Amino acid sequence: MRLHTFLIALILMATSTVFAQKKSITLDDIWKDNTFRTERLQALHSMSNGTEYAVQNFDRATRSATVDIYNYESGAKVKTPVNSKEIDGLDYFISYEFGPEEEQVLLSTRIQSIFRRSTLGEYYVYNTLSRKLTKVSDDLIQEPTFSPDGTKIAYGKNNNLYVFTIATGRTDQITYDGEKNSIINGITDWVYEEEFAFVRAFDWSADSNKIAYIRFDESKVPEFSMDVYGKELYQKQQVFKYPKAGEANAEVSVFVHTLDMKGSRRVQATRVNLDIENAYYIPRIKWSKNASELSIQTLNRHQDELYLYMFDADTYQTKLLLKDTDDAYVDVTDNLTFLEDNSFIWTSEKDGWNHIYHHNADGSVSQQVTSGEWEVTSYYGYDQNTDRIFYQSSENGSINRGVYAIELHGGKKQNLAVASGSNSADFSADFTYFINSFSDVNTPWKFTLNSAKNGKVIKTIKDNNALKSTYEGFNTSQKEFFNLEVNGVSLNAYMIKPSDFDDAKEYPVFMTQYSGPGSQSVKNSWGGTNDYWFQMLAQEGYIVVCVDPRGTGLKGRDFKKVTQKELGKYEVQDQIAAAQALGKRAYIDADRIGIWGWSYGGFMASNCLFQGADTFKMAIAVAPVTSWRFYDTIYTERYMQTPQENPSGYDKNSPMSHVEKLKGDFMLVHGSADDNVHVQNTTRLVEALVQANKQFTYFNYPDKNHGIYGGNTRYHLYTMMTNFIKEKL
């Protein structure tokens, strides 16, 4: 008995020594010293030969930017077609894009951000054979795009479209009615960019003779303004069109311009006839393999009916190919792929899970290619030589991702990269190879070259072993996955306990979540900067828990869309119930449970603290939506319909409707120049809290957008939040 006690003492001493030798994560490690720097692959371009790829590099010694071409299999550099040191008239470039024949490269400089995805820039065409450099425009332009034959570049400038002929240097203006905050041609407005996730709203036909584009008439859209204070004596005001829920959107239409191939500056324009009611939104246009046939996707305002039309530019006739409907909403994707016979590949949730379908050229279903109670999470493409579709899915469990291949008719499915964790693929142009990106909770991102034939790993490109070694030198804890049964459903969750966890003790719990429609926070992959912060909090004696409630993704259509018309109802119920269930565990102090979130997560954190006043002790809400009446049309109405149709759904689930219930400690943070979730959300919540005589902590970051970053900003924010947690929880 004495020997047994002695051995236990030795083990405890050894364990304590191991902990003592390991370092503690600090905010400086996360936000200042870049201690956990992750090596990633730079954006690469797969060359058309399928055996080589291009990557942009920067040589600090020579201060030169290059585009280097490498062999996939050997990894050896083949050549350097672009080197800024060898180009007269160009000192540097920020990004590159090869032309169709890969002899010309479009180089960008002086890039200026507009909104989340949109930029302005200066662009040049560089011929890698003749070494000739040609400037596309003397002005800053948007979305320059090569024609398929490589002879021209179309671009947007000052809300109009232009075509630049490379050989002659001639520029033709395609549209003339563009006007700020009124008419936009070929470039999306703010809400389309943010919610339909694209900026370039024009497309070249396969024969390079036609340009289709979407025209936005936003003259009736209400304006929103933000004060930008800067360092000047007087602030500036940024004014832009922002349609809030229930308000007018831009009126959209599609035009097709046929270029006069005789060299005249004149062009011919045709407006496409569409059902106006069905075409309330036009989220995608795309030319098919036939140079005269343009596909157009339209949505009604409720976004529960998606139509795919085909417009024939020769006959001016429009026909409906398919209609995809849902009782809640239909997601818009970039998964439409036309085959040589003009049949097409499409994804849909119509059987209750997101799957791949092959349609005939007339729109009829030829084959449901994938099926099962799992989701296709990414569609990578179709290889006509092997008749295979490549995709990513969750069929290995909703928190995992695998890469697969399957024949067009649905047979001979192959597992290409399915190790438990997160796998994603970047295929070569001819689908001979793919670069697989893999990680799990214990393994930082690892990049391998794989054969697309069978998934076999050919070689490791980057493994982040240095990061793994660094990370193992810190006092960290295992992220434990589990399922939580609440409100009649099983929810995915994870928990991070202190490394010296003792189940005989009670610990405070800090819950992290996002909870937005179709999102996923609980996943088997290497974490980002917030995960290092969670490990730091675990070192401080907190248990960190994340729960994905109803309304989140990867568990089927019904689980995801149960929140329709009631954003903030079921998700809040699940987070409160999850906290209560956790509080019943012997090692958790039920009186010390906190929650935080950013954006939608901030909306949730506020609601949980107010509505779960007897469950949560504190909450932090960063850049929260506080009423969906203040958010944009496309996102909000997709899930809530309009405030006029669903006023109770908007108001019952708003944090502002529950401020009088606040008992715990509340921190509210926002950036004053948030063009996405306007600071209006926070100011209105502040006023509601003040009138309810509730005390709280509020911090405003001047001139910071939705990301609240730049310089020392993130370090300051996370220091402030950490101190608040330590003080209040």
VONUMI-683421 format. One record per residue (C-alpha): residue in three letters; x, y, z. Coordinates in steps of 0.05 Angstrom, whole numbers, plus 5000, padded with zeros to 4 digits. Example, Ala and Ser with C-alpha at 12.3 -4.5 7.8 and 13.67 -1.06 7.14 Angstrom:
residues 2
ALA524649105156/SER527349795143/
***
This chain:
residues 729
MET500050005000/ARG505750475017/LEU509250294951/HIS502850454912/THR502251134945/PHE509551274932/LEU508751104857/ILE502651564852/ALA506652124884/LEU512352024834/ILE507552034775/LEU504352674800/MET511152994810/ALA513252784739/THR506853054710/SER507753714746/THR514953754720/VAL512553654648/PHE507454214656/ALA512654664688/GLN517354554630/LYS512154764579/LYS510755484563/SER504155854571/ILE500856164510/THR500456924515/LEU496757454475/ASP503557674451/ASP504656984421/ILE498057024385/TRP497657754362/LYS504658044364/ASP510257534358/ASN506957084305/THR509256484346/PHE504256014313/ARG505556214241/THR502455714194/GLU505855574128/ARG500855554071/LEU501355463996/GLN501056103957/ALA495456153907/LEU497655733848/HIS495455703775/SER495255013743/MET498255063674/SER494154783616/ASN499054213604/GLY496953913671/THR504153763691/GLU506254453715/TYR503755003760/ALA505455733771/VAL506456103836/GLN508056823851/ASN514256933894/PHE517757533924/ASP525357563931/ARG527058013990/ALA534358033971/THR533158303901/ARG526458613918/SER523458293857/ALA516757963845/THR516657353800/VAL511956843771/ASP515456173774/ILE513255533741/TYR514454863775/ASN513654133756/TYR508053803797/GLU511553143807/SER518753343819/GLY517354023850/ALA523154303810/LYS522755013782/VAL522054973707/LYS522455713688/THR520956423709/PRO516756743655/VAL515557383695/ASN520757773735/SER519358493754/LYS526858643752/GLU526858483678/ILE520758893659/ASP521759613639/GLY516360063667/LEU514059613723/ASP517659593790/TYR513059093824/PHE506458723817/ILE501558473868/SER497957913831/TYR497957563764/GLU493157203717/PHE495056813655/GLY491556923590/PRO488156343553/GLU494456143515/GLU498856273576/GLU503556713536/GLN500557353564/VAL499957523638/LEU495558053669/LEU499458393725/SER496458843778/THR499159423819/ARG496359973864/ILE490659543889/GLN485559913932/SER480259553971/ILE473059773963/PHE468859284002/ARG469858554023/ARG471358283954/SER471858883908/THR478059263890/LEU480759793843/GLY487559713811/GLU492559893757/TYR493559323707/TYR498559143653/VAL498858583601/TYR505758273596/ASN507557843537/THR512457323562/LEU515057173492/SER516057883464/ARG517358183534/LYS512658743515/LEU508859103571/THR502159423555/LYS498159843604/VAL490759683602/SER488260363626/ASP491160993655/ASP485660973707/LEU484360493764/ILE479659953739/GLN475659353764/GLU475458613745/PRO479558613680/THR478257953645/PHE481457653582/SER477057463524/PRO477356703510/ASP481756833448/GLY486557273489/THR486057873444/LYS481958333488/ILE480658523560/ALA473858743587/TYR473659143651/GLY469359613693/LYS470760343707/ASN466260873738/ASN460260403733/ASN461160283658/LEU464259723617/TYR470059783569/VAL473759323521/PHE481259403510/THR484359103447/ILE491458883466/ALA494758893398/THR492359593378/GLY491659913446/ARG484760153428/THR479360213482/ASP471960173465/GLN466760403516/ILE461059893519/THR456060253564/TYR455060993577/ASP449661073630/GLY453760873691/GLU453061353750/LYS455261303822/ASN449561093869/SER444961023809/ILE446860563751/ILE452260023752/ASN454059603690/GLY457558943697/ILE459859033769/THR455558823828/ASP452659303879/TRP454359243953/VAL449058743972/TYR450358273913/GLU457758283928/GLU456658134001/GLU451157613998/PHE451657293929/ALA459357303935/PHE461457573867/VAL463758233838/ARG464658113763/ALA457658133734/PHE459758053661/ASP462057453620/TRP465257333552/SER462156853503/ALA466356263480/ASP467756583412/SER469957243443/ASN464657613402/LYS459557763457/ILE459558033528/ALA453657903573/TYR452758343635/ILE448058503691/ARG445659223696/PHE443859483766/ASP439160073772/GLU439960253845/SER436860943840/LYS431060743886/VAL435460393937/PRO436060794003/GLU442961064020/PHE446960924082/SER452461394106/MET458361294153/ASP462861814184/VAL470161664174/TYR474262084222/GLY481461954202/LYS486562474225/GLU483563084192/LEU480163664226/TYR473363474196/GLN470862774185/LYS469062504116/GLN462562164100/GLN462161514060/VAL455361454026/PHE453160823991/LYS446960443972/TYR444959934024/PRO438059604020/LYS435759414090/ALA430658864100/GLY424059044068/GLU426859624028/ALA427859693953/ASN433359313918/ALA436759493854/GLU432659333792/VAL436758843752/SER436858653679/VAL441358273632/PHE444258543567/VAL448358203513/HIS453058633471/THR455558363405/LEU462158663385/ASP462658913313/MET468258483286/LYS469458963227/GLY473059443274/SER467659963284/ARG467160263353/ARG459660133352/VAL456659543386/GLN449759223386/ALA446059123451/THR440358653466/ARG436358643531/VAL434457933552/ASN427057833563/LEU425857513631/ASP419857413676/ILE420458043719/GLU417357713781/ASN421957113777/ALA427957553761/TYR427757983824/TYR434957763835/ILE439857533781/PRO445457213821/ARG449156873764/ILE450156913688/LYS454656433649/TRP455756273576/SER454955543558/LYS459555143512/ASN455255403454/ALA457656113439/SER450556363428/GLU447356083490/LEU447556453556/SER445156143621/ILE441756613671/GLN439856443742/THR434256833775/LEU430956853843/ASN424457123869/ARG424857593928/HIS423457043979/GLN429156653948/ASP425156003951/GLU424655933875/LEU430955913833/TYR430255893757/LEU435455703706/TYR434156013638/MET437855943572/PHE437956543525/ASP439656443452/ALA443357073428/ASP442056883355/THR434456803359/TYR433357243421/GLN429156673450/THR429256493524/LYS427355813551/LEU426755543622/LEU431454963636/LEU429754813708/LYS426355073771/ASP429154903839/THR424455053897/ASP424554983973/ASP419655154028/ALA425055584060/TYR430355814010/VAL434855563954/ASP442355673959/VAL446055993900/THR452655663882/ASP458055663828/ASN457154923815/LEU453754983746/THR458254633695/PHE456554553621/LEU459153943584/GLU460853913511/ASP453753693492/ASN450954273533/SER448253793586/PHE450154063654/ILE452053883725/TRP448054203782/THR447554143857/SER441154153897/GLU438253993966/LYS431753743936/ASP432453043968/GLY433953354036/TRP441553354029/ASN446053733981/HIS447753283923/ILE450253283851/TYR445553203792/HIS446853133717/HIS441653463673/ASN440453383599/ALA441153993554/ASP433654103558/GLY434054133634/SER431053443649/VAL434553023701/SER439152503671/GLN442052243736/GLN442552393810/VAL449952273815/THR450952263891/SER446052073946/GLY445851924019/GLU444852264087/TRP451052704079/GLU452753344043/VAL456853503981/THR460854094010/SER464954283948/TYR464454113875/TYR471354103842/GLY469753953769/TYR468753433715/ASP474053073675/GLN471252883607/ASN477152423592/THR475551953650/ASP468152143656/ARG469052293730/ILE466452833776/PHE470853053834/TYR467853323898/GLN468653413973/SER463453154022/SER461753004095/GLU460252274084/ASN465752094133/GLY461952454189/SER459153164192/ILE465353454226/ASN470053144174/ARG471353274100/GLY473652784047/VAL475452823974/TYR472052343925/ALA471252173852/ILE465051873819/GLU463051733748/LEU457952173715/HIS452651633717/GLY453751543792/GLY458050913791/LYS465050723814/LYS465951213870/GLN473051273894/ASN475851523960/LEU481651983942/ALA483252324009/VAL478752114067/ALA483152094129/SER479152314189/GLY479753064191/SER479153604138/ASN481353454066/SER480653944009/ALA483353893938/ASP486254353885/PHE486453973819/SER491154053760/ALA488054323696/ASP487453623665/PHE485453273730/THR491852853732/TYR493953103801/PHE491153463860/ILE494353813918/ASN490953583981/SER490554034042/PHE489553624105/SER489053784179/ASP485553534241/VAL485253794312/ASN492253514326/THR495553634259/PRO497054314228/TRP495754394154/LYS499553884111/PHE499953964036/THR501153353992/LEU501353213917/ASN496552643902/SER494652243840/ALA487552393817/LYS487251693790/ASN487151353857/GLY488851873910/LYS495851593923/VAL500552093956/ILE506352243909/LYS510052713956/THR509353194014/ILE509953923995/LYS509254264063/ASP507953944130/ASN508154494183/ASN512254044228/ALA515854664254/LEU509154944278/LYS507254274308/SER513854244346/THR512954964370/TYR505754824392/GLU507854204430/GLY512554634471/PHE506554994501/ASN501854774556/THR495754594514/SER489854124519/GLN486353634474/LYS480053874439/GLU474853344456/PHE468953234409/PHE462252994436/ASN454753014422/LEU450053394467/GLU442853164470/VAL438253764483/ASN431353984459/GLY430253304426/VAL436253374379/SER443553154379/LEU448453734373/ASN455753714353/ALA460254004406/TYR467454044430/MET470754184497/ILE477654434517/LYS479354294589/PRO485254574629/SER491354134619/ASP491553994694/PHE484153834695/ASP481653514760/ASP474553234757/ALA474053334831/LYS474154084821/GLU469154574792/TYR471055004732/PRO467955614699/VAL465755514626/PHE466755994569/MET462455824509/THR464456034438/GLN459655994379/TYR457456314313/SER450955944302/GLY449056274235/PRO444955914182/GLY448855354148/SER455255504187/GLN459755014224/SER464355164283/VAL465154454309/LYS469754124259/ASN475653664259/SER480954134232/TRP486854534257/GLY484455174290/GLY486055894276/THR488056464321/ASN481756414364/ASP483555694380/TYR490255924409/TRP486356424451/PHE481755864475/GLN487855464495/MET490456074533/LEU483856124570/ALA484155384587/GLN491055504616/GLU487756034660/GLY482955514688/TYR476955584642/ILE473455024604/VAL472055254533/VAL465954944499/CYS463055024429/VAL456254774408/ASP453154804338/PRO445654904348/ARG439854774302/GLY440355204240/THR447655064228/GLY449954634170/LEU452253944148/LYS446653554181/GLY441453594127/ARG436354084100/ASP431254004156/PHE436354124212/LYS439154734176/LYS432555064156/VAL428554954220/THR430255684238/GLN426455964178/LYS422756604197/GLU425456544268/LEU432856724267/GLY435156724340/LYS429656284368/TYR431855564363/GLU439255734364/VAL438456114429/GLN434155564459/ASP439655054442/GLN445355474470/ILE441655594535/ALA439654864541/ALA446854654525/ALA449555114580/GLN444454824629/ALA446254114610/LEU453654264620/GLY452154594687/LYS449553924713/ARG456453604705/ALA460053544771/TYR466353884747/ILE462754504720/ASP460855104762/ALA453755244737/ASP454055954766/ARG460056144723/ILE458156024650/GLY459656564598/ILE458756624523/TRP461557054467/GLY460957144392/TRP462457594333/SER457357844281/TYR451757314281/GLY455357024341/GLY454857714375/PHE447357714361/MET447057034394/ALA451457214454/SER447057824469/ASN440657414464/CYS443356844506/LEU445457304563/PHE438857684562/GLN434157094552/GLY438356614593/ALA439557094650/ASP439356534702/THR444056104661/PHE449556574636/LYS453857004682/MET457057424627/ALA457357534551/ILE461657894500/ALA458358124435/VAL462958384379/ALA459858744319/PRO453058424332/VAL446658474293/THR441558714344/SER435458744298/TRP434858414231/ARG430959034210/PHE437859374205/TYR441158844161/ASP441158764085/THR435458494043/ILE438657884010/TYR441457554072/THR435857744120/GLU429857604075/ARG432856934053/TYR431556694124/MET426257174151/GLN422257434091/THR420858184098/PRO419358554163/GLN412658744133/GLU410858004125/ASN414057744189/PRO414358304241/SER413957834301/GLY419757414275/TYR424058034272/ASP422058334339/LYS421057734385/ASN428157484372/SER431658154375/PRO436258264435/MET433158954442/SER426558614460/HIS429758284521/VAL434358804552/GLU430158854615/LYS432058134632/LEU439558284635/LYS442758074701/GLY449857884684/ASP455858264658/PHE455658484586/MET461158754540/LEU459159064473/VAL464359224419/HIS463659514349/GLY467659874295/SER464960554275/ALA466160434200/ASP462859754194/ASP459759754125/ASN456759064136/VAL453559044206/HIS452659794216/VAL454460094283/GLN447160304283/ASN445759604311/THR449959734372/THR447860454383/ARG440560244384/LEU442059684433/VAL445960164476/GLU439960634479/ALA435360054497/LEU439959834553/VAL440560544579/GLN433060644580/ALA432359974617/ASN437560244667/LYS442259664654/GLN449659744666/PHE454559464615/THR461259574582/TYR461659884512/PHE467760004468/ASN467860324399/TYR473760244351/PRO474260874308/ASP474260774232/LYS474660014238/ASN470359574194/HIS466958914210/GLY473658554218/ILE476259054271/TYR483558984252/GLY489659394232/GLY495959554270/ASN495159414345/THR487559344341/ARG486658594349/TYR491758564405/HIS488059114441/LEU481258784430/TYR483358094455/THR487058404515/MET480658764533/MET476258154525/THR481157714564/ASN481258194622/PHE473658234621/ILE473157474624/LYS478057424682/GLU474457964720/LYS467257754707/LEU467756994701/
***
